[in-house]
Amino acid sequence: MATAQLGSLKNVMLVLGYKRKSTEGTQEQKEIQSCLSIWDLNLPHEVQNLEKHIEVRTELADKMRKTSVE
């Protein structure tokens, strides 16, 4: 894991993972599969903001349902 700046993305976390996988038929031959994940470090804050936004919209929708149109 490492933090990095990638172009316009200033706060990202790079996570490199790998696993060994046996090829079909033999146990002696193995291949390594790797994966690079890039995570935005601001994501938890964005999720928090989205959850709050959803709450506010739900409350407003409830209020609109309760008010009568005359």
N, C-alpha and C positions, 0 to 999 in steps of 0.2 A: 504494500500500500504506500502511496505517496501523494502529496498534494502537488498541484501543478497549475500553470496558466497555459491554456490552449486558445490562442487567438483572442476572441472576444470573451471567452469563458475564463474568468479570473480565479474563481474558487471551485476547483474540481478535485475529486479524489480519484486516482487511478488505482484499480485493483486488478492484479494479474494473478490468474489461477491456472493450475494444470492438473491433469490426472493421467495416470498410466493405464492404458487399455490393452488387454490381450487381444491379439487378432484371432479370428476364428480358426479353430483346428489345432493350433499349437500354443503351448504355454511359454515357449522360449522367445517367440517374437512378440515384442510389445511396442506399442506406439504411444507417443505423448500427445495428448490433446490439450490445447491451451485456450484461454479466454481472457480478453481484456475488457473490463467494465469501466465505464466513466460515469461518475456520480457528481451531480451538482450539489455542493455543500449547502446551498441555500434551500434545497428541496424541503427540509423539515419546516422551515418558516413559511414556504409557499403552501404547503399542505395545511398548516395551522390557519393561515389566512383564508384558504378555500373553505375549510370547515366552518369558520366564523361567518363567512359570506353565505353559506348554505343555511346556517341557523337563522340569520337575519331574513333571508328570502322566505323561509318556512314560516317565520313569525308574521311577516307581512302578508303572505298568502292566507294564513289563518284569519288575520284581522279583516282582510278583504272579503272573505267568505261570510264573516259574522255581520258585517255592515249591510244594511238593507239598501237597495237601490229604489229611490222614490222620485 
